[in-house]
Amino acid sequence: MTREEGRRGIVLVTVLWSIALLSALAMTASLTFREFAGVMSVSRDRVQADALLTAGLEMAAGVLSDPDQPLADTELGVDLSTGSVRVRLADEGGRIDIGKAPAAVLAALLRSAGAPAAAAEQAARQIVEQRGDRADSAVRRSGDAAAPRPRNEPPFTDVRQLATVAGMAPEWVAAIAPLTTVFGSETVNPLTAPAAVIAALPGVDQGRLEAFLAMRRAASPDPDRLGQLLGPAQQYVSTKPQKVASVELAARLPDGYTTAARAVITLLPQDSQPYRVLLWQPMASFRFR
């Protein structure tokens, strides 16, 4: 091989390496652009879906503000050019509040979940004692034995905290979770309570339950008559304004992107905001009837 041929060979190898390097750079740039475009697409979908969820909350707040429409698993939805949103509402006042309900109600609730009578009574007492213990511990931390418990400090902030109560079985907690809340009151709203909540109240047998549900399905049920049908359980129910609602939302975009969430909203009198969000939880999936 002559010196000239050797020089040409080196040049050819250099050119081939340059072409390979440029090809690799072009491929990397193409992949990076596609990945960036994919990220931008996902971000755009998420923003549009979040806007639909917000629209769903606005609809829910509008329904909650209507005192003539009891929230008993109310469903609504809207279809827009940007996608669709579906909403399911339920009155939190129609559930049993684990932080405020009497021990008798808690014990009956646990019996309805399959707890033996003695175990249910013991667990109910433990729940009531734990509610008091939390108040006592707040006082002890303050260093002042006479210090009052903060009014805005609830004894429980999540129904799942019942799992920490002595003697509480996990299956009981799972069974009563759909019937309980931490956003209610000492009594249950009979106009919006699910049938399973009414059935779990002390002294409500199948006959009373069926008579109660039949009257509630009437066009304009009388709250007082409804309560009387429950017999001894009448003391555990009271009709009250709907102020706090559980809202399940699902949004779907035209390209198939979906998202879902659960929220708890409240309306406050003379508030600067149309509604307040007390809880927001993303959901993996959501089915409507």
N, C-alpha and C positions, 0 to 999 in steps of 0.2 A: 504494500500500500504506500502510495506516495504521500508526501507531506500535504499536498493539496487535497487529496482524497480524505486524509485524516481530518483536515479542517472542516470539510463538508460534512463528514460524519458527525462531528461534534455539534455543528450548527443544526443538523437535522434532529439530533437527540434533544437539543435545547428547545427547538420549535415544538417537538412532540410533547415535551414536559410542560411547556407553556400552554399548549392547547388543553392538555389534561387538567392543569391547574385552573384554567379559565372555566372549563366545563364543571369542575367541582365547585368553584365559586358560584357559578350560575345556578347549579342545582341547589346549593345551600341557600342562596338568596330566594329561589323559588319556594323551597320548603318553608323558609322563615316567613315569606309573604303569605303563604297559605295558612300557616299557623296563626299569624297575626290577624288575617282575615277571619279565621275561625273564632279567635278570641273576641274580635269586634262583633261578630255575629251573635255569639253567646251573650255578650254584654248588652247588645241592643235588645235581644229577646228578654233578658232579665229586667231591663228598665221598663219595657212595654208591659211585661207581666206584672211587675210591681205596681204600675199605674192602674192596671185593671183591678188588682187587689184593693188598692186605695179606693177605687170607685165602688167596689163591693162594700167596703166599710161605710162609705157615705150612704149607700142605700140602706144598710143595716141601721145606721143612726136615725135615718128618716123613719123607718118602721118602728124603732124603739120609742121615738118621740110621740107616736100615735097611741094615746091611752085606750082607745077603743078596739085595738087589735092585740089580743093576748098572744104572747109568744110561746106557742106550743109546737116546737119543731117546725117553724115557719121557713119555707123555702122560696127563693126568688132568684131571678137571673136576668141578664141582658146580653144581647148579641150586638157587637159593634164591628165596624170594618177592621179595627185593629185586633179583634179577638172577642172572646166571650168570658163572662165571669158568672159563677154560680155561688149563692150564699145560703147558708142554713143558720137560723137563729134559734136560740132557746133562752128563756128567762132564768137567770141564776137564782132568782128568788123562789123558783119552783123546785129547787133542790135542797137537800139537808145540809146545813152549814156545820161542818165538824168542829168549828171553833166557837159555836154559839148554841147549838142544839142541846136540849136537856139530856141527861144520862138515860132516861127512859126511852127516848127516841133513838139514841145511839145504840142501845142494847137491842131494841127491836130491829133496827137496821142490820145489825150483825147477825141476828137470828135468821133474817131473811136471806142472808148470804151463806147460810149453812153452818154457822157457829152454834155449838151446843149452848143451851140456856145459861148454864153456870159460867162458861167461858165468855159468853157475850156480855153478861152483867159485869164480870171482872174487867174485861177490856174497856167497856164503857166508863167504868169508874176510873180506870187508868188514864183514859183520854181527858176526862174532866180534871183529874189531879194534875196531869201534865199541863193543861191550860193554866192552872193556878201556879204550878211550879215555875213556868216561864215568867209569870208576873213576879213571883218572889225572887227569882234569880236576877231580874232586871233591877229590883229594889236593892238586893245585896250588892250588885256591882256599883250602884250609885253611892254606897257607903252611908246611906241615910235610911234607917228602918222605917221612917214615916213617909218616905218619898212615894208619891202615887205612881201607878203604872202609866206609861205614856199612852194617851188615848189612841194614837195612830199605830200602835204596835199590835198587830193581830197575833193570837196564839199560834196559828198555823198559817203558812203562806202557800202551801201546796198539799193537796189531798194525799200525795204519796208519802208525806211525812208521817202518816199513820203507821207506816212500817216500822218506825222507831219505838212505837208504844209497846210496853211489855205485854206479852201474851197474844199479840196480834199476829195472825197467820197471813202469809203473803196472798193466799188465794182469797181471803176475806177482803183484803184491800183492793185486789183486782175486781172483785165482784161488786163492791159498793162504789167504786170510782165514778161510774156514769151517773150515780144518783146523788152525789155529794158535791160540795163546793166550799170555797173559802171566801166567797163574795156575797153570801146571803144574809139571813137574819135568824133570830131565835125560832121563828115559825116558817111554815111553807105556804106559798101562794097556791091555793087550791085550783085556781083558774088556769094555771100554767104548768103545774107539776105533772111529770110523766106518771103513767099508771103505776109503774113499779115503785115510785116514791110514795104514792098514796098507799099502796099495798104494804109497804114496809113500816108504816106508822103503827104505834101500839093500838091494839084492839080492832084493827080493820081486818075483817074476814072477807071471804070471797063474795058473800051476799051484799055486804055494805059496799064493797068495791064496785060491783056491777051496777048497783043502784046509783052510786055516785057518778060513774062514767056515763051512764045513760042520761042522767039529768044534765051533766056538763055538756053533752053533745047537743042539747036543745039550743034553739036560736038565741035566747037571752037568759042564761042560767042565773038564778038568784044565789049570790054568794052565801047568804045566811042559810038558805035551805040546803045548799051543798054541804056546808059545815055540819048541819044537823044530821045528815045522812051518815056521817062518819062516827057518830056516837061518842065514845070517850076520847077518840082522837081529835075531836073538834078543837080542843084546847091547843093543838099543835099546828093549826092552820089559821091563816088570816089573809084576807085580800089586801093587797098593797100596790102602790104604783110600781111599774116596771122601770127600774133605774139602771140595772146592770144586765148585760146580755152576753152570752157566749156566741161567738160568730165563727163559723167554719167557712172558708173561702177556697175556691178553686178557679184558676185562670187558664185559658187555653188560647194560644196564638194560631193564626192561620197556617203557619209552617209546622204545627204539631207540638211546639214547645209548651209544656205545662208546668204549673207550680201550684202549691196549696199551702195554707196556713190556718192556724186557729188563733183567734184573738178574743179578749174580753174587753168590752167597752162599757163606758158609763156616761150618763148625762147628768151634769151638775147644774143646779139652779143658778141663774145669773152668772154663768161661766163665760169667760172670754172666748172659749173654744166651743165648737158645736158638739164635740164629744171628746172623751179622754180614753186612751188605750191603756188598760191596766195590765194586759198580758199579751205577748206576741210569741207564737211558737210555729216555726216552719213544720209542715207535715209532709211525709213521704208520699202519701196518696190520699185521695178523697173521693168518695162515691156518693152520688145523689140518688134518691129514689126515682 
